[in-house]
Amino acid sequence: MTEPPQTDVSRPSALPTATLHQRSAANALVDQNSDEYLDNIEEEWNKKLDAEVEVLVDGMVDIVSLASIGDKDKFRIAQESFQAESRAESMVRAANSLLSITHSLKLLLLLSDEAQIAHRRDVELRHVQQEKTEAQQKVAALLDELFKRPCTSSSI
C-alpha cells in the first residue's frame, strides 16, 4: 500500500492529560459568571505586577543602602559587592518578568475575542443611529412648527 502524502500541515493530536488546576478550583471557575471570572484574572495580573515592582523597589533600596562610603575591610567590601550583584540580578529577573507580562497583555489585546468587539461596535452603531434618527425627527418637527406658523398667519 502507498503511504499518505507528506505535508507540512499540522495534524491534531491528543493533548497531555496533566491537570494544571485542582478539580475543586475548576468547579469554582464554572460557578463564576463572566464578570467575576474577568475580575479574578485582572486581580491575578495586578498581583503579578505588584510583586515584580516590589522586587525592583526593594532591590534599588538595598543597592543604595549598600553604597555607603566608610571604613570597610576587604571582607565587608566583598560581602557588599556580592549582595549588590545578587540584588541586581534579581532586579533584572523582575524587569524581564515585567517585560514578559507586558508582552502577554499585548497578545491578549491583539488576540482578544473579535466577535465580542464587533458585537459591541455594532450595538454602539445602532444606538448612535437611533439617536441620530430621533434628533432628525425633532429637528424636522421644530422646522415644521417654525415654518407653519408664519405660513398660517400670512395666509389669513
SETIPA-895055 format. One record per atom (N, C-alpha, C): x, z, y; residue in three letters. Coordinates in steps of 0.1 Angstrom, whole numbers, plus 5000, padded with zeros to 4 digits. Atoms other than C-alpha are relative to their C-alpha. Layout:
BEGIN
+------+------+------+------+
:    u :    w :    v : code :
+------+------+------+------+
:    X :    Z :    Y :  ALA :
...
+------+------+------+------+
***
This chain:
BEGIN
+------+------+------+------+
:    u :    w :    v : code :
+------+------+------+------+
: 5008 : 5000 : 4988 :  MET :
: 5000 : 5000 : 5000 :  MET :
: 5009 : 5000 : 5012 :  MET :
: 4992 : 5001 : 4988 :  THR :
: 5011 : 4994 : 5035 :  THR :
: 4998 : 5013 : 5008 :  THR :
: 5001 : 4988 : 4992 :  GLU :
: 5018 : 5022 : 5059 :  GLU :
: 4993 : 4997 : 5013 :  GLU :
: 5006 : 5003 : 4987 :  PRO :
: 4998 : 5026 : 5091 :  PRO :
: 5010 : 4997 : 5010 :  PRO :
: 4990 : 5004 : 4990 :  PRO :
: 5015 : 5011 : 5121 :  PRO :
: 5004 : 5012 : 5008 :  PRO :
: 4994 : 4989 : 4992 :  GLN :
: 5037 : 5034 : 5141 :  GLN :
: 4997 : 4997 : 5015 :  GLN :
: 5003 : 5001 : 4985 :  THR :
: 5026 : 5041 : 5177 :  THR :
: 5006 : 5012 : 5007 :  THR :
: 4996 : 4988 : 4992 :  ASP :
: 5036 : 5064 : 5204 :  ASP :
: 4988 : 5008 : 5005 :  ASP :
: 5012 : 4993 : 4997 :  VAL :
: 5001 : 5077 : 5207 :  VAL :
: 5000 : 5014 : 4993 :  VAL :
: 4999 : 4987 : 5006 :  SER :
: 4999 : 5114 : 5201 :  SER :
: 4987 : 5002 : 4992 :  SER :
: 5011 : 4998 : 5009 :  ARG :
: 4977 : 5124 : 5172 :  ARG :
: 4997 : 5015 : 5001 :  ARG :
: 5004 : 4986 : 5000 :  PRO :
: 4957 : 5156 : 5174 :  PRO :
: 5004 : 5007 : 4987 :  PRO :
: 4997 : 4992 : 5012 :  SER :
: 4969 : 5183 : 5151 :  SER :
: 4994 : 5014 : 5002 :  SER :
: 5006 : 4987 : 4999 :  ALA :
: 4958 : 5218 : 5144 :  ALA :
: 5009 : 5009 : 5009 :  ALA :
: 4993 : 4991 : 4991 :  LEU :
: 4967 : 5244 : 5169 :  LEU :
: 5005 : 5013 : 4992 :  LEU :
: 4996 : 4988 : 5007 :  PRO :
: 4986 : 5276 : 5159 :  PRO :
: 4988 : 5010 : 5000 :  PRO :
: 5011 : 4990 : 5000 :  THR :
: 4963 : 5304 : 5149 :  THR :
: 5004 : 5013 : 5006 :  THR :
: 4996 : 4988 : 4994 :  ALA :
: 4982 : 5330 : 5168 :  ALA :
: 4989 : 5005 : 5011 :  ALA :
: 5010 : 4995 : 4990 :  THR :
: 4959 : 5353 : 5189 :  THR :
: 5008 : 5006 : 5011 :  THR :
: 4993 : 4995 : 4988 :  LEU :
: 4971 : 5359 : 5224 :  LEU :
: 4994 : 5012 : 5006 :  LEU :
: 5007 : 4988 : 4995 :  HIS :
: 4945 : 5385 : 5233 :  HIS :
: 4993 : 5007 : 4988 :  HIS :
: 5007 : 4993 : 5010 :  GLN :
: 4928 : 5412 : 5213 :  GLN :
: 4986 : 4995 : 4999 :  GLN :
: 5014 : 5004 : 5003 :  ARG :
: 4894 : 5405 : 5198 :  ARG :
: 4991 : 5006 : 5010 :  ARG :
: 5010 : 4993 : 4991 :  SER :
: 4877 : 5431 : 5220 :  SER :
: 5002 : 4994 : 5014 :  SER :
: 4998 : 5006 : 4987 :  ALA :
: 4893 : 5415 : 5251 :  ALA :
: 4992 : 4987 : 5001 :  ALA :
: 5007 : 5013 : 5000 :  ALA :
: 4879 : 5381 : 5241 :  ALA :
: 4985 : 5002 : 5001 :  ALA :
: 5014 : 4998 : 4999 :  ASN :
: 4844 : 5396 : 5236 :  ASN :
: 4996 : 5005 : 5014 :  ASN :
: 5002 : 4995 : 4987 :  ALA :
: 4847 : 5413 : 5270 :  ALA :
: 4999 : 4988 : 5010 :  ALA :
: 5000 : 5012 : 4991 :  LEU :
: 4855 : 5379 : 5286 :  LEU :
: 4987 : 4992 : 4998 :  LEU :
: 5013 : 5008 : 5002 :  VAL :
: 4824 : 5363 : 5270 :  VAL :
: 4989 : 5007 : 5007 :  VAL :
: 5011 : 4993 : 4994 :  ASP :
: 4802 : 5390 : 5285 :  ASP :
: 5001 : 4999 : 5015 :  ASP :
: 4999 : 5001 : 4986 :  GLN :
: 4815 : 5384 : 5320 :  GLN :
: 4994 : 4987 : 5005 :  GLN :
: 5005 : 5013 : 4994 :  ASN :
: 4798 : 5359 : 5343 :  ASN :
: 5012 : 4993 : 5007 :  ASN :
: 4990 : 5008 : 4994 :  SER :
: 4818 : 5333 : 5362 :  SER :
: 5007 : 5007 : 5011 :  SER :
: 4994 : 4993 : 4988 :  ASP :
: 4823 : 5353 : 5394 :  ASP :
: 5009 : 5011 : 4996 :  ASP :
: 4992 : 4989 : 5005 :  GLU :
: 4836 : 5383 : 5375 :  GLU :
: 5013 : 4995 : 4994 :  GLU :
: 4988 : 5006 : 5007 :  TYR :
: 4860 : 5362 : 5354 :  TYR :
: 5010 : 4995 : 5011 :  TYR :
: 4991 : 5005 : 4990 :  LEU :
: 4874 : 5345 : 5385 :  LEU :
: 5006 : 5011 : 5008 :  LEU :
: 4995 : 4989 : 4993 :  ASP :
: 4877 : 5378 : 5403 :  ASP :
: 5011 : 5007 : 4992 :  ASP :
: 4990 : 4994 : 5008 :  ASN :
: 4897 : 5392 : 5374 :  ASN :
: 5013 : 4991 : 4999 :  ASN :
: 4988 : 5008 : 5000 :  ILE :
: 4920 : 5362 : 5373 :  ILE :
: 5007 : 5001 : 5013 :  ILE :
: 4994 : 4998 : 4986 :  GLU :
: 4925 : 5365 : 5411 :  GLU :
: 5008 : 5013 : 5001 :  GLU :
: 4993 : 4987 : 5000 :  GLU :
: 4934 : 5401 : 5406 :  GLU :
: 5013 : 5000 : 4992 :  GLU :
: 4988 : 5001 : 5008 :  GLU :
: 4959 : 5393 : 5379 :  GLU :
: 5011 : 4993 : 5008 :  GLU :
: 4991 : 5007 : 4992 :  TRP :
: 4976 : 5368 : 5402 :  TRP :
: 5006 : 5009 : 5011 :  TRP :
: 4996 : 4991 : 4990 :  ASN :
: 4977 : 5393 : 5430 :  ASN :
: 5009 : 5011 : 4995 :  ASN :
: 4992 : 4990 : 5005 :  LYS :
: 4992 : 5419 : 5408 :  LYS :
: 5014 : 4994 : 4997 :  LYS :
: 4987 : 5006 : 5003 :  LYS :
: 5020 : 5395 : 5397 :  LYS :
: 5007 : 4998 : 5013 :  LYS :
: 4993 : 5002 : 4987 :  LEU :
: 5027 : 5386 : 5433 :  LEU :
: 5005 : 5013 : 5006 :  LEU :
: 4996 : 4987 : 4995 :  ASP :
: 5028 : 5422 : 5444 :  ASP :
: 5012 : 5006 : 4993 :  ASP :
: 4989 : 4994 : 5008 :  ALA :
: 5051 : 5432 : 5416 :  ALA :
: 5013 : 4992 : 5004 :  ALA :
: 4988 : 5007 : 4997 :  GLU :
: 5076 : 5404 : 5424 :  GLU :
: 5005 : 5002 : 5014 :  GLU :
: 4997 : 4997 : 4986 :  VAL :
: 5075 : 5410 : 5461 :  VAL :
: 5006 : 5014 : 5001 :  VAL :
: 4995 : 4986 : 5000 :  GLU :
: 5081 : 5447 : 5455 :  GLU :
: 5014 : 5001 : 4994 :  GLU :
: 4986 : 5001 : 5005 :  VAL :
: 5112 : 5439 : 5434 :  VAL :
: 5009 : 4994 : 5010 :  VAL :
: 4992 : 5005 : 4990 :  LEU :
: 5125 : 5418 : 5462 :  LEU :
: 5003 : 5010 : 5011 :  LEU :
: 4999 : 4990 : 4989 :  VAL :
: 5119 : 5445 : 5488 :  VAL :
: 5009 : 5012 : 4996 :  VAL :
: 4992 : 4989 : 5005 :  ASP :
: 5133 : 5473 : 5467 :  ASP :
: 5015 : 4996 : 4998 :  ASP :
: 4986 : 5005 : 5001 :  GLY :
: 5164 : 5452 : 5459 :  GLY :
: 5007 : 4999 : 5013 :  GLY :
: 4993 : 5001 : 4987 :  MET :
: 5171 : 5445 : 5495 :  MET :
: 5003 : 5013 : 5006 :  MET :
: 4997 : 4987 : 4995 :  VAL :
: 5167 : 5481 : 5504 :  VAL :
: 5012 : 5006 : 4993 :  VAL :
: 4989 : 4995 : 5007 :  ASP :
: 5191 : 5491 : 5477 :  ASP :
: 5013 : 4994 : 5004 :  ASP :
: 4987 : 5007 : 4996 :  ILE :
: 5217 : 5465 : 5487 :  ILE :
: 5004 : 5005 : 5013 :  ILE :
: 4997 : 4995 : 4986 :  VAL :
: 5215 : 5476 : 5523 :  VAL :
: 5005 : 5014 : 4999 :  VAL :
: 4995 : 4986 : 5001 :  SER :
: 5219 : 5513 : 5513 :  SER :
: 5014 : 5000 : 4993 :  SER :
: 4987 : 5001 : 5006 :  LEU :
: 5249 : 5503 : 5491 :  LEU :
: 5011 : 4995 : 5010 :  LEU :
: 4990 : 5006 : 4991 :  ALA :
: 5266 : 5486 : 5520 :  ALA :
: 5005 : 5010 : 5011 :  ALA :
: 4995 : 4990 : 4990 :  SER :
: 5275 : 5518 : 5538 :  SER :
: 5016 : 5000 : 5000 :  SER :
: 4986 : 5000 : 4999 :  ILE :
: 5310 : 5520 : 5551 :  ILE :
: 5005 : 5014 : 5001 :  ILE :
: 4995 : 4987 : 5000 :  GLY :
: 5331 : 5550 : 5545 :  GLY :
: 5012 : 5001 : 4990 :  GLY :
: 4989 : 4997 : 5009 :  ASP :
: 5359 : 5566 : 5525 :  ASP :
: 4995 : 4999 : 4986 :  ASP :
: 5005 : 5001 : 5013 :  LYS :
: 5354 : 5554 : 5490 :  LYS :
: 5012 : 4997 : 4991 :  LYS :
: 4989 : 5003 : 5009 :  ASP :
: 5377 : 5554 : 5460 :  ASP :
: 4997 : 4987 : 4992 :  ASP :
: 5001 : 5013 : 5007 :  LYS :
: 5382 : 5524 : 5437 :  LYS :
: 4988 : 5000 : 4990 :  LYS :
: 5011 : 4999 : 5010 :  PHE :
: 5357 : 5537 : 5411 :  PHE :
: 4987 : 4998 : 5007 :  PHE :
: 5012 : 5001 : 4992 :  ARG :
: 5330 : 5541 : 5437 :  ARG :
: 4997 : 4986 : 5005 :  ARG :
: 5002 : 5013 : 4995 :  ILE :
: 5336 : 5507 : 5452 :  ILE :
: 4996 : 4990 : 4988 :  ILE :
: 5004 : 5008 : 5011 :  ALA :
: 5334 : 5491 : 5417 :  ALA :
: 4986 : 5003 : 4996 :  ALA :
: 5013 : 4996 : 5004 :  GLN :
: 5303 : 5510 : 5409 :  GLN :
: 4989 : 4994 : 5009 :  GLN :
: 5009 : 5006 : 4990 :  GLU :
: 5286 : 5499 : 5441 :  GLU :
: 4999 : 4985 : 4999 :  GLU :
: 5000 : 5015 : 5001 :  SER :
: 5297 : 5463 : 5436 :  SER :
: 4992 : 4996 : 4988 :  SER :
: 5009 : 5003 : 5012 :  PHE :
: 5281 : 5463 : 5401 :  PHE :
: 4986 : 5002 : 5003 :  PHE :
: 5014 : 4998 : 4996 :  GLN :
: 5249 : 5478 : 5415 :  GLN :
: 4995 : 4989 : 5009 :  GLN :
: 5004 : 5011 : 4991 :  ALA :
: 5248 : 5452 : 5442 :  ALA :
: 4998 : 4987 : 4992 :  ALA :
: 5002 : 5012 : 5008 :  GLU :
: 5253 : 5424 : 5417 :  GLU :
: 4988 : 5000 : 4992 :  GLU :
: 5012 : 4999 : 5008 :  SER :
: 5226 : 5437 : 5394 :  SER :
: 4988 : 4999 : 5008 :  SER :
: 5012 : 5001 : 4992 :  ARG :
: 5202 : 5441 : 5422 :  ARG :
: 4998 : 4986 : 5005 :  ARG :
: 5001 : 5014 : 4995 :  ALA :
: 5210 : 5406 : 5435 :  ALA :
: 4994 : 4991 : 4989 :  ALA :
: 5005 : 5008 : 5011 :  GLU :
: 5204 : 5392 : 5400 :  GLU :
: 4985 : 5002 : 4998 :  GLU :
: 5014 : 4997 : 5002 :  SER :
: 5170 : 5410 : 5397 :  SER :
: 4992 : 4993 : 5012 :  SER :
: 5007 : 5007 : 4989 :  MET :
: 5161 : 5396 : 5432 :  MET :
: 4999 : 4985 : 4997 :  MET :
: 5000 : 5014 : 5003 :  VAL :
: 5170 : 5361 : 5421 :  VAL :
: 4989 : 4997 : 4989 :  VAL :
: 5010 : 5002 : 5010 :  ARG :
: 5148 : 5365 : 5390 :  ARG :
: 4986 : 5001 : 5006 :  ARG :
: 5013 : 4998 : 4994 :  ALA :
: 5119 : 5378 : 5411 :  ALA :
: 4997 : 4987 : 5009 :  ALA :
: 5002 : 5012 : 4992 :  ALA :
: 5124 : 5348 : 5435 :  ALA :
: 4996 : 4988 : 4992 :  ALA :
: 5004 : 5011 : 5009 :  ASN :
: 5123 : 5324 : 5406 :  ASN :
: 4986 : 5002 : 4994 :  ASN :
: 5014 : 4997 : 5005 :  SER :
: 5092 : 5341 : 5393 :  SER :
: 4990 : 4996 : 5011 :  SER :
: 5009 : 5004 : 4989 :  LEU :
: 5075 : 5337 : 5427 :  LEU :
: 4999 : 4985 : 5001 :  LEU :
: 5001 : 5015 : 5000 :  LEU :
: 5085 : 5300 : 5427 :  LEU :
: 4992 : 4995 : 4989 :  LEU :
: 5008 : 5005 : 5011 :  SER :
: 5070 : 5296 : 5393 :  SER :
: 4985 : 5003 : 5002 :  SER :
: 5014 : 4996 : 4997 :  ILE :
: 5038 : 5314 : 5404 :  ILE :
: 4994 : 4989 : 5010 :  ILE :
: 5005 : 5010 : 4991 :  THR :
: 5035 : 5290 : 5434 :  THR :
: 4998 : 4987 : 4994 :  THR :
: 5001 : 5013 : 5008 :  HIS :
: 5041 : 5260 : 5411 :  HIS :
: 4987 : 5000 : 4992 :  HIS :
: 5012 : 4998 : 5008 :  SER :
: 5014 : 5273 : 5388 :  SER :
: 4987 : 4999 : 5008 :  SER :
: 5012 : 5000 : 4991 :  LEU :
: 4989 : 5278 : 5417 :  LEU :
: 4998 : 4986 : 5005 :  LEU :
: 5002 : 5014 : 4995 :  LYS :
: 4996 : 5243 : 5430 :  LYS :
: 4994 : 4991 : 4988 :  LYS :
: 5006 : 5007 : 5011 :  LEU :
: 4989 : 5229 : 5395 :  LEU :
: 4986 : 5003 : 4998 :  LEU :
: 5014 : 4996 : 5001 :  LEU :
: 4957 : 5249 : 5393 :  LEU :
: 4992 : 4993 : 5010 :  LEU :
: 5008 : 5006 : 4989 :  LEU :
: 4946 : 5235 : 5426 :  LEU :
: 4999 : 4985 : 4997 :  LEU :
: 5001 : 5014 : 5003 :  LEU :
: 4955 : 5199 : 5416 :  LEU :
: 4992 : 4996 : 4988 :  LEU :
: 5007 : 5003 : 5012 :  LEU :
: 4941 : 5201 : 5382 :  LEU :
: 4987 : 5007 : 4998 :  LEU :
: 5012 : 4992 : 5001 :  SER :
: 4910 : 5221 : 5390 :  SER :
: 4989 : 4991 : 4997 :  SER :
: 5011 : 5007 : 5004 :  ASP :
: 4876 : 5211 : 5380 :  ASP :
: 4994 : 4990 : 5010 :  ASP :
: 5004 : 5010 : 4990 :  GLU :
: 4870 : 5179 : 5399 :  GLU :
: 4985 : 4998 : 5000 :  GLU :
: 5014 : 5002 : 5001 :  ALA :
: 4834 : 5177 : 5387 :  ALA :
: 4993 : 5010 : 5009 :  ALA :
: 5006 : 4990 : 4992 :  GLN :
: 4826 : 5210 : 5404 :  GLN :
: 5003 : 4997 : 5015 :  GLN :
: 4997 : 5004 : 4986 :  ILE :
: 4844 : 5199 : 5436 :  ILE :
: 4991 : 4989 : 5005 :  ILE :
: 5009 : 5011 : 4996 :  ALA :
: 4824 : 5167 : 5436 :  ALA :
: 4986 : 5004 : 5002 :  ALA :
: 5014 : 4995 : 4999 :  HIS :
: 4792 : 5185 : 5430 :  HIS :
: 4998 : 5008 : 5013 :  HIS :
: 5001 : 4993 : 4987 :  ARG :
: 4799 : 5209 : 5459 :  ARG :
: 5000 : 4990 : 5012 :  ARG :
: 5000 : 5010 : 4989 :  ARG :
: 4807 : 5179 : 5481 :  ARG :
: 4987 : 4993 : 5001 :  ARG :
: 5013 : 5007 : 5000 :  ASP :
: 4775 : 5161 : 5471 :  ASP :
: 4989 : 5010 : 5006 :  ASP :
: 5010 : 4990 : 4995 :  VAL :
: 4754 : 5193 : 5478 :  VAL :
: 5002 : 5001 : 5015 :  VAL :
: 4998 : 4999 : 4985 :  GLU :
: 4770 : 5197 : 5512 :  GLU :
: 4996 : 4987 : 5007 :  GLU :
: 5004 : 5012 : 4994 :  LEU :
: 4765 : 5160 : 5519 :  LEU :
: 4985 : 4999 : 5002 :  LEU :
: 5015 : 5000 : 5000 :  ARG :
: 4728 : 5162 : 5510 :  ARG :
: 4995 : 5010 : 5011 :  ARG :
: 5004 : 4991 : 4990 :  HIS :
: 4725 : 5193 : 5532 :  HIS :
: 5002 : 4995 : 5014 :  HIS :
: 4997 : 5006 : 4986 :  VAL :
: 4741 : 5176 : 5562 :  VAL :
: 4991 : 4989 : 5003 :  VAL :
: 5009 : 5011 : 4998 :  GLN :
: 4720 : 5145 : 5557 :  GLN :
: 4986 : 5005 : 5003 :  GLN :
: 5014 : 4994 : 4997 :  GLN :
: 4688 : 5167 : 5556 :  GLN :
: 5000 : 5005 : 5014 :  GLN :
: 4999 : 4995 : 4986 :  GLU :
: 4699 : 5184 : 5588 :  GLU :
: 5000 : 4989 : 5010 :  GLU :
: 5000 : 5012 : 4991 :  LYS :
: 4706 : 5150 : 5604 :  LYS :
: 4986 : 4994 : 5001 :  LYS :
: 5014 : 5006 : 5000 :  THR :
: 4671 : 5137 : 5594 :  THR :
: 4991 : 5009 : 5008 :  THR :
: 5008 : 4990 : 4992 :  GLU :
: 4655 : 5169 : 5608 :  GLU :
: 5003 : 4999 : 5015 :  GLU :
: 4997 : 5002 : 4985 :  ALA :
: 4674 : 5165 : 5641 :  ALA :
: 4995 : 4987 : 5005 :  ALA :
: 5005 : 5013 : 4996 :  GLN :
: 4665 : 5129 : 5643 :  GLN :
: 4985 : 5000 : 5003 :  GLN :
: 5015 : 4999 : 4999 :  GLN :
: 4628 : 5137 : 5638 :  GLN :
: 4997 : 5009 : 5013 :  GLN :
: 5002 : 4992 : 4988 :  LYS :
: 4630 : 5164 : 5665 :  LYS :
: 5002 : 4992 : 5013 :  LYS :
: 4996 : 5009 : 4989 :  VAL :
: 4647 : 5140 : 5689 :  VAL :
: 4989 : 4990 : 5002 :  VAL :
: 5011 : 5010 : 4999 :  ALA :
: 4620 : 5114 : 5682 :  ALA :
: 4988 : 5006 : 5005 :  ALA :
: 5012 : 4993 : 4995 :  ALA :
: 4592 : 5139 : 5687 :  ALA :
: 5002 : 5003 : 5015 :  ALA :
: 4998 : 4997 : 4986 :  LEU :
: 4608 : 5150 : 5720 :  LEU :
: 4999 : 4988 : 5009 :  LEU :
: 5000 : 5013 : 4992 :  LEU :
: 4613 : 5114 : 5732 :  LEU :
: 4985 : 4995 : 5001 :  LEU :
: 5014 : 5005 : 5000 :  ASP :
: 4577 : 5105 : 5722 :  ASP :
: 4992 : 5009 : 5010 :  ASP :
: 5007 : 4991 : 4991 :  GLU :
: 4564 : 5136 : 5741 :  GLU :
: 5005 : 4996 : 5015 :  GLU :
: 4995 : 5003 : 4987 :  LEU :
: 4586 : 5127 : 5771 :  LEU :
: 4995 : 4987 : 5005 :  LEU :
: 5005 : 5014 : 4995 :  PHE :
: 4576 : 5090 : 5773 :  PHE :
: 4985 : 4999 : 5000 :  PHE :
: 5015 : 5001 : 5000 :  LYS :
: 4539 : 5096 : 5765 :  LYS :
: 4994 : 5006 : 5012 :  LYS :
: 5005 : 4993 : 4988 :  ARG :
: 4533 : 5120 : 5794 :  ARG :
: 5000 : 4991 : 5012 :  ARG :
: 5000 : 5009 : 4988 :  PRO :
: 4544 : 5096 : 5822 :  PRO :
: 4991 : 4988 : 4998 :  PRO :
: 5009 : 5012 : 5003 :  CYS :
: 4526 : 5067 : 5805 :  CYS :
: 4986 : 5003 : 5001 :  CYS :
: 5014 : 4996 : 4999 :  THR :
: 4493 : 5086 : 5802 :  THR :
: 4996 : 5003 : 5015 :  THR :
: 5003 : 4997 : 4986 :  SER :
: 4495 : 5098 : 5838 :  SER :
: 5000 : 4988 : 5009 :  SER :
: 4999 : 5012 : 4992 :  SER :
: 4504 : 5064 : 5852 :  SER :
: 4988 : 4990 : 4997 :  SER :
: 5011 : 5009 : 5003 :  SER :
: 4476 : 5046 : 5834 :  SER :
: 4987 : 5005 : 5005 :  SER :
: 5013 : 4994 : 4995 :  ILE :
: 4449 : 5069 : 5849 :  ILE :
: 4998 : 4996 : 5014 :  ILE :
+------+------+------+------+
***
